[in-house]
Amino acid sequence: MKTETLAVHDVYQYMNERRIIMSFLGDFTHKVVTSLLSSVKRIIDTSDLDFQMKKRFYAVVVECLDNISRHNFALEGEQLPAKHSATIFTISEHDDHFTIQTGNYIHNKDVPSLSERLDKVNSLDRESLKALYREKMMESPEGGGGLGIIDMSIRTGCKISFDFKPINGDISFFVLQTILSK
């Protein structure tokens, strides 16, 4: 029992040092996403952020959660191994910015195209991002097609950090981080 309480304390210290104000680890279901968005709304409502900043913050969180939903590893017609179904979502608050991080398992076959899209978005300035957004909207009127990543970059004004950690021949762990200045 003592080892487990020490582990909880280690997690507490880790989160406190990194100023994590919200964290979730588990399966992303519709109910979970709804609950997370309600919690984010409460964080926003109790903050002293101006209205525009609250809107941007919420929109970026929605895009991050949607990104997990779109790119999360799934075996069609099979039960997903428990160790590869959990996702992580964190928000940390610092004096001048928020950091939003997500992590989830994805198919290795999706890594090249996702990496290419993120690299392209990160290479563009704000005006070029807006032009790319309009172009993608014309190509895909229903939305999607990478619009969320472009939207995140426009709203935050920051490059999106990302990494892929290979797990095995089929899957990698995808980490995405974005920073939103206050």
VMD Tcl script that builds the backbone (N, CA, C; Angstrom):
set m [mol new atoms 546]
animate dup $m
set s [atomselect $m all]
$s set {name element resname resid chain x y z} {
  {N N MET 1 A 0.823 -1.199 0.000}
  {CA C MET 1 A 0.000 0.000 0.000}
  {C C MET 1 A 0.861 1.255 0.000}
  {N N LYS 2 A 1.944 1.252 0.734}
  {CA C LYS 2 A 2.786 2.440 0.815}
  {C C LYS 2 A 3.354 2.818 -0.554}
  {N N THR 3 A 3.739 1.849 -1.371}
  {CA C THR 3 A 4.264 2.121 -2.700}
  {C C THR 3 A 3.224 2.835 -3.550}
  {N N GLU 4 A 1.958 2.420 -3.456}
  {CA C GLU 4 A 0.902 3.054 -4.234}
  {C C GLU 4 A 0.663 4.495 -3.799}
  {N N THR 5 A 0.728 4.757 -2.513}
  {CA C THR 5 A 0.524 6.138 -2.064}
  {C C THR 5 A 1.690 7.018 -2.502}
  {N N LEU 6 A 2.890 6.450 -2.540}
  {CA C LEU 6 A 4.032 7.208 -3.043}
  {C C LEU 6 A 3.861 7.518 -4.520}
  {N N ALA 7 A 3.333 6.579 -5.280}
  {CA C ALA 7 A 3.105 6.800 -6.713}
  {C C ALA 7 A 2.103 7.929 -6.924}
  {N N VAL 8 A 1.053 7.971 -6.137}
  {CA C VAL 8 A 0.070 9.046 -6.251}
  {C C VAL 8 A 0.732 10.382 -5.931}
  {N N HIS 9 A 1.566 10.391 -4.924}
  {CA C HIS 9 A 2.278 11.621 -4.571}
  {C C HIS 9 A 3.200 12.050 -5.710}
  {N N ASP 10 A 3.870 11.107 -6.350}
  {CA C ASP 10 A 4.739 11.422 -7.493}
  {C C ASP 10 A 3.930 12.033 -8.636}
  {N N VAL 11 A 2.768 11.473 -8.903}
  {CA C VAL 11 A 1.902 12.019 -9.953}
  {C C VAL 11 A 1.463 13.431 -9.573}
  {N N TYR 12 A 1.086 13.613 -8.319}
  {CA C TYR 12 A 0.679 14.938 -7.841}
  {C C TYR 12 A 1.803 15.955 -8.039}
  {N N GLN 13 A 3.015 15.587 -7.631}
  {CA C GLN 13 A 4.144 16.499 -7.777}
  {C C GLN 13 A 4.409 16.823 -9.248}
  {N N TYR 14 A 4.378 15.800 -10.078}
  {CA C TYR 14 A 4.599 15.987 -11.512}
  {C C TYR 14 A 3.589 16.978 -12.081}
  {N N MET 15 A 2.312 16.774 -11.757}
  {CA C MET 15 A 1.265 17.649 -12.287}
  {C C MET 15 A 1.386 19.059 -11.710}
  {N N ASN 16 A 1.698 19.159 -10.447}
  {CA C ASN 16 A 1.819 20.461 -9.803}
  {C C ASN 16 A 3.002 21.251 -10.375}
  {N N GLU 17 A 4.137 20.589 -10.576}
  {CA C GLU 17 A 5.311 21.251 -11.144}
  {C C GLU 17 A 5.049 21.756 -12.548}
  {N N ARG 18 A 4.227 21.056 -13.294}
  {CA C ARG 18 A 3.932 21.436 -14.677}
  {C C ARG 18 A 2.673 22.279 -14.791}
  {N N ARG 19 A 2.085 22.610 -13.638}
  {CA C ARG 19 A 0.923 23.485 -13.534}
  {C C ARG 19 A -0.281 22.948 -14.315}
  {N N ILE 20 A -0.456 21.641 -14.266}
  {CA C ILE 20 A -1.567 20.992 -14.959}
  {C C ILE 20 A -2.845 21.248 -14.168}
  {N N ILE 21 A -3.821 21.861 -14.829}
  {CA C ILE 21 A -5.085 22.190 -14.160}
  {C C ILE 21 A -6.202 21.221 -14.544}
  {N N MET 22 A -5.951 20.430 -15.581}
  {CA C MET 22 A -6.941 19.447 -16.017}
  {C C MET 22 A -6.215 18.299 -16.698}
  {N N SER 23 A -6.648 17.094 -16.378}
  {CA C SER 23 A -6.010 15.927 -16.969}
  {C C SER 23 A -7.020 14.802 -17.089}
  {N N PHE 24 A -6.924 14.064 -18.191}
  {CA C PHE 24 A -7.772 12.894 -18.384}
  {C C PHE 24 A -6.945 11.801 -19.040}
  {N N LEU 25 A -7.083 10.581 -18.546}
  {CA C LEU 25 A -6.463 9.415 -19.143}
  {C C LEU 25 A -7.520 8.320 -19.191}
  {N N GLY 26 A -7.805 7.819 -20.378}
  {CA C GLY 26 A -8.801 6.759 -20.503}
  {C C GLY 26 A -9.369 6.685 -21.900}
  {N N ASP 27 A -10.470 5.975 -22.016}
  {CA C ASP 27 A -11.143 5.821 -23.310}
  {C C ASP 27 A -11.951 7.069 -23.628}
  {N N PHE 28 A -11.850 7.512 -24.860}
  {CA C PHE 28 A -12.599 8.680 -25.315}
  {C C PHE 28 A -13.929 8.237 -25.891}
  {N N THR 29 A -14.973 8.402 -25.118}
  {CA C THR 29 A -16.323 8.144 -25.596}
  {C C THR 29 A -17.011 9.502 -25.755}
  {N N HIS 30 A -18.186 9.477 -26.359}
  {CA C HIS 30 A -18.946 10.718 -26.507}
  {C C HIS 30 A -19.228 11.336 -25.130}
  {N N LYS 31 A -19.576 10.501 -24.153}
  {CA C LYS 31 A -19.865 10.989 -22.798}
  {C C LYS 31 A -18.631 11.644 -22.175}
  {N N VAL 32 A -17.473 11.036 -22.394}
  {CA C VAL 32 A -16.240 11.571 -21.832}
  {C C VAL 32 A -15.927 12.928 -22.454}
  {N N VAL 33 A -16.026 13.026 -23.760}
  {CA C VAL 33 A -15.746 14.292 -24.441}
  {C C VAL 33 A -16.709 15.373 -23.952}
  {N N THR 34 A -17.979 15.040 -23.825}
  {CA C THR 34 A -18.973 15.994 -23.322}
  {C C THR 34 A -18.615 16.459 -21.917}
  {N N SER 35 A -18.206 15.521 -21.077}
  {CA C SER 35 A -17.814 15.854 -19.705}
  {C C SER 35 A -16.564 16.733 -19.677}
  {N N LEU 36 A -15.586 16.408 -20.514}
  {CA C LEU 36 A -14.368 17.215 -20.579}
  {C C LEU 36 A -14.684 18.640 -21.031}
  {N N LEU 37 A -15.538 18.763 -22.031}
  {CA C LEU 37 A -15.896 20.098 -22.514}
  {C C LEU 37 A -16.651 20.891 -21.444}
  {N N SER 38 A -17.476 20.225 -20.650}
  {CA C SER 38 A -18.163 20.899 -19.534}
  {C C SER 38 A -17.147 21.393 -18.510}
  {N N SER 39 A -16.148 20.576 -18.232}
  {CA C SER 39 A -15.103 20.976 -17.283}
  {C C SER 39 A -14.298 22.151 -17.820}
  {N N VAL 40 A -13.987 22.128 -19.106}
  {CA C VAL 40 A -13.256 23.235 -19.724}
  {C C VAL 40 A -14.093 24.505 -19.626}
  {N N LYS 41 A -15.382 24.387 -19.864}
  {CA C LYS 41 A -16.286 25.539 -19.775}
  {C C LYS 41 A -16.248 26.139 -18.365}
  {N N ARG 42 A -16.239 25.268 -17.345}
  {CA C ARG 42 A -16.163 25.758 -15.964}
  {C C ARG 42 A -14.835 26.483 -15.709}
  {N N ILE 43 A -13.752 25.935 -16.243}
  {CA C ILE 43 A -12.441 26.592 -16.096}
  {C C ILE 43 A -12.491 27.983 -16.736}
  {N N ILE 44 A -13.042 28.044 -17.928}
  {CA C ILE 44 A -13.129 29.319 -18.655}
  {C C ILE 44 A -14.019 30.304 -17.903}
  {N N ASP 45 A -15.169 29.824 -17.439}
  {CA C ASP 45 A -16.119 30.707 -16.772}
  {C C ASP 45 A -15.562 31.307 -15.480}
  {N N THR 46 A -14.680 30.584 -14.803}
  {CA C THR 46 A -14.123 31.098 -13.542}
  {C C THR 46 A -12.819 31.868 -13.748}
  {N N SER 47 A -12.370 31.959 -14.985}
  {CA C SER 47 A -11.123 32.673 -15.260}
  {C C SER 47 A -11.402 34.156 -15.490}
  {N N ASP 48 A -10.340 34.937 -15.476}
  {CA C ASP 48 A -10.495 36.371 -15.751}
  {C C ASP 48 A -10.111 36.702 -17.195}
  {N N LEU 49 A -10.219 35.714 -18.078}
  {CA C LEU 49 A -9.928 35.922 -19.494}
  {C C LEU 49 A -11.036 36.748 -20.129}
  {N N ASP 50 A -10.675 37.538 -21.145}
  {CA C ASP 50 A -11.709 38.296 -21.843}
  {C C ASP 50 A -12.520 37.349 -22.737}
  {N N PHE 51 A -13.637 37.837 -23.226}
  {CA C PHE 51 A -14.571 37.010 -23.985}
  {C C PHE 51 A -13.926 36.375 -25.214}
  {N N GLN 52 A -13.162 37.150 -25.967}
  {CA C GLN 52 A -12.514 36.634 -27.180}
  {C C GLN 52 A -11.530 35.521 -26.844}
  {N N MET 53 A -10.783 35.691 -25.764}
  {CA C MET 53 A -9.814 34.672 -25.352}
  {C C MET 53 A -10.544 33.391 -24.917}
  {N N LYS 54 A -11.636 33.548 -24.223}
  {CA C LYS 54 A -12.430 32.380 -23.805}
  {C C LYS 54 A -12.922 31.613 -25.025}
  {N N LYS 55 A -13.392 32.338 -26.029}
  {CA C LYS 55 A -13.867 31.698 -27.266}
  {C C LYS 55 A -12.736 30.948 -27.968}
  {N N ARG 56 A -11.578 31.585 -28.088}
  {CA C ARG 56 A -10.425 30.938 -28.746}
  {C C ARG 56 A -9.982 29.704 -27.979}
  {N N PHE 57 A -9.906 29.827 -26.658}
  {CA C PHE 57 A -9.473 28.714 -25.811}
  {C C PHE 57 A -10.410 27.517 -26.001}
  {N N TYR 58 A -11.703 27.764 -25.916}
  {CA C TYR 58 A -12.679 26.682 -26.052}
  {C C TYR 58 A -12.594 26.052 -27.451}
  {N N ALA 59 A -12.479 26.869 -28.479}
  {CA C ALA 59 A -12.408 26.360 -29.854}
  {C C ALA 59 A -11.163 25.492 -30.056}
  {N N VAL 60 A -10.045 25.890 -29.490}
  {CA C VAL 60 A -8.814 25.100 -29.622}
  {C C VAL 60 A -8.964 23.763 -28.898}
  {N N VAL 61 A -9.565 23.771 -27.720}
  {CA C VAL 61 A -9.790 22.516 -26.987}
  {C C VAL 61 A -10.698 21.591 -27.794}
  {N N VAL 62 A -11.755 22.137 -28.370}
  {CA C VAL 62 A -12.671 21.329 -29.184}
  {C C VAL 62 A -11.900 20.691 -30.343}
  {N N GLU 63 A -11.061 21.454 -31.008}
  {CA C GLU 63 A -10.279 20.923 -32.127}
  {C C GLU 63 A -9.309 19.838 -31.663}
  {N N CYS 64 A -8.690 20.026 -30.514}
  {CA C CYS 64 A -7.776 19.008 -29.979}
  {C C CYS 64 A -8.524 17.709 -29.685}
  {N N LEU 65 A -9.672 17.820 -29.067}
  {CA C LEU 65 A -10.463 16.625 -28.753}
  {C C LEU 65 A -10.982 15.963 -30.022}
  {N N ASP 66 A -11.372 16.768 -30.997}
  {CA C ASP 66 A -11.827 16.227 -32.275}
  {C C ASP 66 A -10.684 15.508 -32.993}
  {N N ASN 67 A -9.493 16.053 -32.872}
  {CA C ASN 67 A -8.319 15.435 -33.489}
  {C C ASN 67 A -8.093 14.034 -32.916}
  {N N ILE 68 A -8.262 13.883 -31.612}
  {CA C ILE 68 A -8.129 12.562 -30.994}
  {C C ILE 68 A -9.179 11.618 -31.562}
  {N N SER 69 A -10.396 12.097 -31.644}
  {CA C SER 69 A -11.485 11.253 -32.155}
  {C C SER 69 A -11.214 10.793 -33.585}
  {N N ARG 70 A -10.685 11.679 -34.407}
  {CA C ARG 70 A -10.449 11.356 -35.820}
  {C C ARG 70 A -9.268 10.412 -36.023}
  {N N HIS 71 A -8.251 10.532 -35.188}
  {CA C HIS 71 A -7.015 9.804 -35.437}
  {C C HIS 71 A -6.733 8.697 -34.430}
  {N N ASN 72 A -7.681 8.400 -33.563}
  {CA C ASN 72 A -7.449 7.374 -32.549}
  {C C ASN 72 A -7.412 5.984 -33.174}
  {N N PHE 73 A -6.480 5.186 -32.734}
  {CA C PHE 73 A -6.288 3.814 -33.210}
  {C C PHE 73 A -7.555 2.998 -32.971}
  {N N ALA 74 A -7.953 2.235 -33.969}
  {CA C ALA 74 A -9.103 1.346 -33.807}
  {C C ALA 74 A -8.928 0.149 -34.732}
  {N N LEU 75 A -9.287 -0.993 -34.239}
  {CA C LEU 75 A -9.287 -2.201 -35.059}
  {C C LEU 75 A -10.707 -2.426 -35.531}
  {N N GLU 76 A -10.895 -2.441 -36.832}
  {CA C GLU 76 A -12.243 -2.621 -37.358}
  {C C GLU 76 A -12.731 -4.035 -37.084}
  {N N GLY 77 A -13.886 -4.132 -36.469}
  {CA C GLY 77 A -14.518 -5.415 -36.202}
  {C C GLY 77 A -13.850 -6.229 -35.112}
  {N N GLU 78 A -12.883 -5.658 -34.423}
  {CA C GLU 78 A -12.202 -6.377 -33.359}
  {C C GLU 78 A -12.227 -5.541 -32.090}
  {N N GLN 79 A -12.034 -6.216 -30.975}
  {CA C GLN 79 A -11.942 -5.526 -29.697}
  {C C GLN 79 A -10.573 -4.848 -29.606}
  {N N LEU 80 A -10.553 -3.602 -29.235}
  {CA C LEU 80 A -9.317 -2.848 -29.123}
  {C C LEU 80 A -8.569 -3.290 -27.869}
  {N N PRO 81 A -7.273 -3.608 -27.984}
  {CA C PRO 81 A -6.520 -3.966 -26.788}
  {C C PRO 81 A -6.545 -2.807 -25.795}
  {N N ALA 82 A -6.848 -3.092 -24.550}
  {CA C ALA 82 A -7.008 -2.044 -23.535}
  {C C ALA 82 A -5.783 -1.143 -23.451}
  {N N LYS 83 A -4.592 -1.714 -23.584}
  {CA C LYS 83 A -3.401 -0.890 -23.435}
  {C C LYS 83 A -3.221 0.087 -24.600}
  {N N HIS 84 A -3.958 -0.080 -25.692}
  {CA C HIS 84 A -3.836 0.815 -26.838}
  {C C HIS 84 A -5.101 1.629 -27.087}
  {N N SER 85 A -5.994 1.667 -26.136}
  {CA C SER 85 A -7.217 2.436 -26.339}
  {C C SER 85 A -7.223 3.726 -25.523}
  {N N ALA 86 A -6.385 3.810 -24.498}
  {CA C ALA 86 A -6.387 4.980 -23.633}
  {C C ALA 86 A -5.786 6.183 -24.357}
  {N N THR 87 A -6.377 7.324 -24.108}
  {CA C THR 87 A -5.859 8.588 -24.617}
  {C C THR 87 A -5.571 9.484 -23.424}
  {N N ILE 88 A -4.755 10.500 -23.657}
  {CA C ILE 88 A -4.463 11.452 -22.592}
  {C C ILE 88 A -4.728 12.859 -23.109}
  {N N PHE 89 A -5.243 13.679 -22.224}
  {CA C PHE 89 A -5.570 15.071 -22.541}
  {C C PHE 89 A -5.213 15.886 -21.311}
  {N N THR 90 A -4.395 16.928 -21.481}
  {CA C THR 90 A -4.052 17.782 -20.350}
  {C C THR 90 A -4.097 19.248 -20.755}
  {N N ILE 91 A -4.389 20.070 -19.763}
  {CA C ILE 91 A -4.300 21.524 -19.912}
  {C C ILE 91 A -3.465 22.027 -18.747}
  {N N SER 92 A -2.471 22.823 -19.052}
  {CA C SER 92 A -1.707 23.469 -17.984}
  {C C SER 92 A -1.813 24.981 -18.174}
  {N N GLU 93 A -1.823 25.678 -17.051}
  {CA C GLU 93 A -1.937 27.134 -17.096}
  {C C GLU 93 A -0.675 27.763 -16.531}
  {N N HIS 94 A -0.132 28.670 -17.291}
  {CA C HIS 94 A 1.070 29.396 -16.899}
  {C C HIS 94 A 0.719 30.881 -16.862}
  {N N ASP 95 A 1.639 31.688 -16.420}
  {CA C ASP 95 A 1.352 33.116 -16.264}
  {C C ASP 95 A 0.872 33.767 -17.559}
  {N N ASP 96 A 1.486 33.401 -18.680}
  {CA C ASP 96 A 1.172 34.076 -19.937}
  {C C ASP 96 A 0.572 33.185 -21.021}
  {N N HIS 97 A 0.337 31.910 -20.710}
  {CA C HIS 97 A -0.221 31.008 -21.723}
  {C C HIS 97 A -0.825 29.743 -21.108}
  {N N PHE 98 A -1.582 29.058 -21.944}
  {CA C PHE 98 A -2.078 27.716 -21.639}
  {C C PHE 98 A -1.357 26.746 -22.565}
  {N N THR 99 A -1.085 25.554 -22.081}
  {CA C THR 99 A -0.549 24.489 -22.916}
  {C C THR 99 A -1.576 23.374 -22.948}
  {N N ILE 100 A -1.952 22.967 -24.137}
  {CA C ILE 100 A -2.910 21.879 -24.312}
  {C C ILE 100 A -2.164 20.734 -24.978}
  {N N GLN 101 A -2.220 19.562 -24.354}
  {CA C GLN 101 A -1.524 18.397 -24.878}
  {C C GLN 101 A -2.498 17.233 -25.016}
  {N N THR 102 A -2.320 16.486 -26.088}
  {CA C THR 102 A -3.090 15.261 -26.279}
  {C C THR 102 A -2.130 14.150 -26.667}
  {N N GLY 103 A -2.523 12.946 -26.368}
  {CA C GLY 103 A -1.752 11.784 -26.771}
  {C C GLY 103 A -2.681 10.624 -27.015}
  {N N ASN 104 A -2.491 9.955 -28.158}
  {CA C ASN 104 A -3.322 8.794 -28.473}
  {C C ASN 104 A -2.585 7.894 -29.462}
  {N N TYR 105 A -3.033 6.667 -29.504}
  {CA C TYR 105 A -2.448 5.699 -30.425}
  {C C TYR 105 A -3.071 5.870 -31.809}
  {N N ILE 106 A -2.226 5.757 -32.847}
  {CA C ILE 106 A -2.707 5.846 -34.220}
  {C C ILE 106 A -2.069 4.736 -35.054}
  {N N HIS 107 A -2.697 4.432 -36.172}
  {CA C HIS 107 A -2.143 3.467 -37.114}
  {C C HIS 107 A -0.869 4.042 -37.726}
  {N N ASN 108 A 0.155 3.214 -37.854}
  {CA C ASN 108 A 1.400 3.679 -38.479}
  {C C ASN 108 A 1.188 4.149 -39.911}
  {N N LYS 109 A 0.234 3.554 -40.605}
  {CA C LYS 109 A -0.029 3.957 -41.990}
  {C C LYS 109 A -0.517 5.406 -42.071}
  {N N ASP 110 A -1.035 5.951 -40.966}
  {CA C ASP 110 A -1.528 7.330 -40.951}
  {C C ASP 110 A -0.448 8.346 -40.575}
  {N N VAL 111 A 0.686 7.866 -40.071}
  {CA C VAL 111 A 1.736 8.770 -39.602}
  {C C VAL 111 A 2.273 9.680 -40.713}
  {N N PRO 112 A 2.654 9.144 -41.882}
  {CA C PRO 112 A 3.230 10.039 -42.907}
  {C C PRO 112 A 2.303 11.181 -43.328}
  {N N SER 113 A 1.039 10.889 -43.585}
  {CA C SER 113 A 0.134 11.952 -44.048}
  {C C SER 113 A -0.146 12.966 -42.940}
  {N N LEU 114 A -0.310 12.502 -41.713}
  {CA C LEU 114 A -0.556 13.418 -40.596}
  {C C LEU 114 A 0.676 14.287 -40.343}
  {N N SER 115 A 1.838 13.682 -40.376}
  {CA C SER 115 A 3.085 14.420 -40.181}
  {C C SER 115 A 3.270 15.466 -41.283}
  {N N GLU 116 A 2.967 15.082 -42.507}
  {CA C GLU 116 A 3.088 16.003 -43.647}
  {C C GLU 116 A 2.146 17.192 -43.482}
  {N N ARG 117 A 0.897 16.925 -43.081}
  {CA C ARG 117 A -0.067 18.023 -42.887}
  {C C ARG 117 A 0.388 18.970 -41.778}
  {N N LEU 118 A 0.875 18.404 -40.668}
  {CA C LEU 118 A 1.335 19.243 -39.558}
  {C C LEU 118 A 2.568 20.053 -39.961}
  {N N ASP 119 A 3.492 19.435 -40.662}
  {CA C ASP 119 A 4.679 20.167 -41.131}
  {C C ASP 119 A 4.281 21.308 -42.065}
  {N N LYS 120 A 3.329 21.046 -42.958}
  {CA C LYS 120 A 2.886 22.086 -43.886}
  {C C LYS 120 A 2.262 23.256 -43.125}
  {N N VAL 121 A 1.372 22.950 -42.195}
  {CA C VAL 121 A 0.727 24.005 -41.407}
  {C C VAL 121 A 1.773 24.800 -40.635}
  {N N ASN 122 A 2.742 24.105 -40.053}
  {CA C ASN 122 A 3.782 24.793 -39.278}
  {C C ASN 122 A 4.706 25.649 -40.133}
  {N N SER 123 A 4.745 25.396 -41.439}
  {CA C SER 123 A 5.635 26.165 -42.319}
  {C C SER 123 A 4.997 27.461 -42.817}
  {N N LEU 124 A 3.704 27.636 -42.566}
  {CA C LEU 124 A 2.982 28.782 -43.131}
  {C C LEU 124 A 2.815 29.919 -42.129}
  {N N ASP 125 A 2.760 31.150 -42.655}
  {CA C ASP 125 A 2.443 32.302 -41.819}
  {C C ASP 125 A 0.914 32.424 -41.722}
  {N N ARG 126 A 0.460 33.355 -40.926}
  {CA C ARG 126 A -0.979 33.504 -40.643}
  {C C ARG 126 A -1.811 33.708 -41.916}
  {N N GLU 127 A -1.363 34.579 -42.803}
  {CA C GLU 127 A -2.127 34.846 -44.030}
  {C C GLU 127 A -2.168 33.617 -44.932}
  {N N SER 128 A -1.062 32.894 -45.020}
  {CA C SER 128 A -1.020 31.669 -45.829}
  {C C SER 128 A -1.914 30.590 -45.216}
  {N N LEU 129 A -1.967 30.544 -43.890}
  {CA C LEU 129 A -2.854 29.589 -43.214}
  {C C LEU 129 A -4.319 29.893 -43.536}
  {N N LYS 130 A -4.667 31.175 -43.517}
  {CA C LYS 130 A -6.041 31.567 -43.839}
  {C C LYS 130 A -6.387 31.193 -45.276}
  {N N ALA 131 A -5.437 31.390 -46.171}
  {CA C ALA 131 A -5.658 31.031 -47.581}
  {C C ALA 131 A -5.819 29.518 -47.720}
  {N N LEU 132 A -4.996 28.752 -47.027}
  {CA C LEU 132 A -5.096 27.289 -47.058}
  {C C LEU 132 A -6.434 26.835 -46.476}
  {N N TYR 133 A -6.873 27.492 -45.426}
  {CA C TYR 133 A -8.163 27.170 -44.808}
  {C C TYR 133 A -9.294 27.361 -45.826}
  {N N ARG 134 A -9.281 28.504 -46.502}
  {CA C ARG 134 A -10.318 28.774 -47.514}
  {C C ARG 134 A -10.262 27.740 -48.639}
  {N N GLU 135 A -9.057 27.387 -49.059}
  {CA C GLU 135 A -8.875 26.389 -50.113}
  {C C GLU 135 A -9.441 25.032 -49.684}
  {N N LYS 136 A -9.131 24.622 -48.462}
  {CA C LYS 136 A -9.630 23.329 -47.952}
  {C C LYS 136 A -11.150 23.356 -47.796}
  {N N MET 137 A -11.692 24.503 -47.412}
  {CA C MET 137 A -13.151 24.630 -47.287}
  {C C MET 137 A -13.824 24.417 -48.635}
  {N N MET 138 A -13.212 24.914 -49.685}
  {CA C MET 138 A -13.769 24.761 -51.034}
  {C C MET 138 A -13.686 23.308 -51.490}
  {N N GLU 139 A -12.621 22.607 -51.095}
  {CA C GLU 139 A -12.442 21.206 -51.472}
  {C C GLU 139 A -13.392 20.291 -50.712}
  {N N SER 140 A -13.663 20.622 -49.452}
  {CA C SER 140 A -14.445 19.748 -48.587}
  {C C SER 140 A -15.505 20.564 -47.854}
  {N N PRO 141 A -16.648 20.825 -48.514}
  {CA C PRO 141 A -17.674 21.687 -47.909}
  {C C PRO 141 A -18.230 21.173 -46.578}
  {N N GLU 142 A -18.159 19.855 -46.339}
  {CA C GLU 142 A -18.677 19.322 -45.070}
  {C C GLU 142 A -17.701 19.534 -43.924}
  {N N GLY 143 A -16.531 20.070 -44.174}
  {CA C GLY 143 A -15.513 20.231 -43.138}
  {C C GLY 143 A -14.584 19.044 -43.149}
  {N N GLY 144 A -13.648 19.048 -42.246}
  {CA C GLY 144 A -12.674 17.970 -42.206}
  {C C GLY 144 A -11.528 18.249 -43.149}
  {N N GLY 145 A -10.802 17.227 -43.496}
  {CA C GLY 145 A -9.697 17.383 -44.432}
  {C C GLY 145 A -8.550 18.207 -43.888}
  {N N GLY 146 A -8.354 18.203 -42.574}
  {CA C GLY 146 A -7.245 18.951 -41.993}
  {C C GLY 146 A -7.597 20.354 -41.555}
  {N N LEU 147 A -8.863 20.727 -41.633}
  {CA C LEU 147 A -9.263 22.078 -41.230}
  {C C LEU 147 A -8.993 22.345 -39.748}
  {N N GLY 148 A -9.177 21.335 -38.909}
  {CA C GLY 148 A -8.981 21.512 -37.472}
  {C C GLY 148 A -7.562 21.909 -37.121}
  {N N ILE 149 A -6.605 21.269 -37.749}
  {CA C ILE 149 A -5.200 21.583 -37.497}
  {C C ILE 149 A -4.893 23.006 -37.956}
  {N N ILE 150 A -5.412 23.375 -39.119}
  {CA C ILE 150 A -5.202 24.737 -39.637}
  {C C ILE 150 A -5.850 25.745 -38.692}
  {N N ASP 151 A -7.080 25.448 -38.264}
  {CA C ASP 151 A -7.816 26.337 -37.365}
  {C C ASP 151 A -7.068 26.522 -36.040}
  {N N MET 152 A -6.540 25.424 -35.492}
  {CA C MET 152 A -5.772 25.516 -34.243}
  {C C MET 152 A -4.590 26.459 -34.402}
  {N N SER 153 A -3.878 26.315 -35.507}
  {CA C SER 153 A -2.696 27.138 -35.741}
  {C C SER 153 A -3.073 28.614 -35.902}
  {N N ILE 154 A -4.158 28.885 -36.617}
  {CA C ILE 154 A -4.613 30.270 -36.788}
  {C C ILE 154 A -5.013 30.855 -35.443}
  {N N ARG 155 A -5.816 30.113 -34.679}
  {CA C ARG 155 A -6.329 30.635 -33.398}
  {C C ARG 155 A -5.232 30.847 -32.359}
  {N N THR 156 A -4.230 29.952 -32.336}
  {CA C THR 156 A -3.178 30.087 -31.329}
  {C C THR 156 A -2.064 31.020 -31.777}
  {N N GLY 157 A -1.855 31.118 -33.092}
  {CA C GLY 157 A -0.741 31.904 -33.594}
  {C C GLY 157 A 0.607 31.249 -33.327}
  {N N CYS 158 A 0.575 29.975 -32.953}
  {CA C CYS 158 A 1.799 29.244 -32.614}
  {C C CYS 158 A 1.946 28.000 -33.483}
  {N N LYS 159 A 3.163 27.553 -33.603}
  {CA C LYS 159 A 3.426 26.286 -34.274}
  {C C LYS 159 A 2.891 25.173 -33.387}
  {N N ILE 160 A 2.453 24.090 -34.010}
  {CA C ILE 160 A 1.941 22.942 -33.279}
  {C C ILE 160 A 3.084 21.945 -33.109}
  {N N SER 161 A 3.390 21.608 -31.876}
  {CA C SER 161 A 4.424 20.607 -31.606}
  {C C SER 161 A 3.788 19.229 -31.692}
  {N N PHE 162 A 4.531 18.288 -32.253}
  {CA C PHE 162 A 3.993 16.931 -32.351}
  {C C PHE 162 A 5.127 15.932 -32.426}
  {N N ASP 163 A 4.790 14.686 -32.102}
  {CA C ASP 163 A 5.763 13.610 -32.174}
  {C C ASP 163 A 5.018 12.290 -32.305}
  {N N PHE 164 A 5.696 11.319 -32.864}
  {CA C PHE 164 A 5.160 9.969 -33.002}
  {C C PHE 164 A 6.164 9.009 -32.376}
  {N N LYS 165 A 5.708 8.239 -31.391}
  {CA C LYS 165 A 6.577 7.252 -30.768}
  {C C LYS 165 A 6.127 5.871 -31.242}
  {N N PRO 166 A 6.942 5.214 -32.086}
  {CA C PRO 166 A 6.546 3.878 -32.564}
  {C C PRO 166 A 6.389 2.905 -31.401}
  {N N ILE 167 A 5.292 2.151 -31.431}
  {CA C ILE 167 A 5.030 1.154 -30.391}
  {C C ILE 167 A 5.326 -0.241 -30.928}
  {N N ASN 168 A 4.807 -0.516 -32.118}
  {CA C ASN 168 A 5.080 -1.786 -32.796}
  {C C ASN 168 A 4.873 -1.563 -34.300}
  {N N GLY 169 A 4.799 -2.625 -35.062}
  {CA C GLY 169 A 4.658 -2.500 -36.510}
  {C C GLY 169 A 3.340 -1.907 -36.962}
  {N N ASP 170 A 2.344 -1.880 -36.098}
  {CA C ASP 170 A 1.015 -1.387 -36.467}
  {C C ASP 170 A 0.668 -0.009 -35.918}
  {N N ILE 171 A 1.185 0.321 -34.744}
  {CA C ILE 171 A 0.744 1.551 -34.085}
  {C C ILE 171 A 1.898 2.394 -33.555}
  {N N SER 172 A 1.608 3.675 -33.413}
  {CA C SER 172 A 2.510 4.640 -32.786}
  {C C SER 172 A 1.688 5.476 -31.811}
  {N N PHE 173 A 2.371 6.095 -30.872}
  {CA C PHE 173 A 1.714 7.007 -29.945}
  {C C PHE 173 A 1.939 8.414 -30.469}
  {N N PHE 174 A 0.854 9.122 -30.750}
  {CA C PHE 174 A 0.875 10.455 -31.335}
  {C C PHE 174 A 0.670 11.489 -30.241}
  {N N VAL 175 A 1.615 12.409 -30.110}
  {CA C VAL 175 A 1.528 13.478 -29.116}
  {C C VAL 175 A 1.409 14.805 -29.860}
  {N N LEU 176 A 0.443 15.609 -29.458}
  {CA C LEU 176 A 0.232 16.928 -30.048}
  {C C LEU 176 A 0.198 17.949 -28.924}
  {N N GLN 177 A 0.876 19.063 -29.130}
  {CA C GLN 177 A 0.885 20.124 -28.120}
  {C C GLN 177 A 0.711 21.462 -28.810}
  {N N THR 178 A -0.167 22.263 -28.257}
  {CA C THR 178 A -0.339 23.614 -28.754}
  {C C THR 178 A -0.341 24.575 -27.570}
  {N N ILE 179 A 0.119 25.771 -27.835}
  {CA C ILE 179 A 0.210 26.801 -26.798}
  {C C ILE 179 A -0.685 27.955 -27.201}
  {N N LEU 180 A -1.456 28.431 -26.239}
  {CA C LEU 180 A -2.368 29.545 -26.467}
  {C C LEU 180 A -2.001 30.675 -25.518}
  {N N SER 181 A -1.471 31.753 -26.065}
  {CA C SER 181 A -1.073 32.895 -25.255}
  {C C SER 181 A -2.291 33.584 -24.671}
  {N N LYS 182 A -2.131 34.095 -23.477}
  {CA C LYS 182 A -3.238 34.808 -22.819}
  {C C LYS 182 A -3.322 36.227 -23.343}
}
mol reanalyze $m
mol bondsrecalc $m
mol representation Tube
mol addrep $m
